[in-house]
């Protein structure tokens, strides 16, 4: 009698559309913000908001496609 354990499936990385998106803020950017003018900060925040809107729209499309 052999003790045959069930074979484990190999690990598979999730496809890109199933992966969690992580927002990464470079440290150097945080250091630079202290020396920026208000106008420059506003521009950076507007760019960040636009990127977040794009990510939200993408996540919404993926969620709707799964439903």
N, C-alpha and C positions, 0 to 999 in steps of 0.2 A: 504494500500500500504506500503510495507516494503522497507527499504533502504538497500538492501542486496549488500554489496560490494563484489567483487570477492575475493575468498579465495586466500591468498598469498601462494606460494609454500615455503616449508621450505628450509632454507639455506643448500646447500650441498657443502662440501669441494671438491675442484678439485682433481681428481685422481693424484697420484704421477707423472705420465708421463706428466701431463699438468702443473705441478707447476714450478714456476721459481726457479732456483737454485741460491742461494746467497753465495758468497764467504765470509767466516768469518775468519778474522785474529785475533787471540787472542792478547790481549793487552800485555800480558807477553812476547810473542814472539817478539813484536816490541821493547820492552825494552831490551831484550837479544841481539838483533842484533847489538847494539852499542858496545858490548864487544866481538863480534865474529871476528875471523880472516877472511881474504879474502877467504881462501879455504872453510871455514865453510859457509860463505855467498853464495859462488858459489854453494855449495851442496844444500843449502836451496832453492836457486833460481831454480836450476835444478829440484828439487822435485816439486816445485810449477808449473813450466812449464809443467811437465809431467801430473800433476793433471788437469791443464787447457786444455791440449791436449785431455785428456780422456773426460772431460766435453764437449768440442767442438765436438768431434766425436759422443758422445751420443746425443747432440742437433741436429747435422746434420742428424743422423739416424732417430730421431723422426720427423724432418721436412720433410725428404724424404718419410717417411711412411704416412704422412698426405697428401702429394701430390698425 
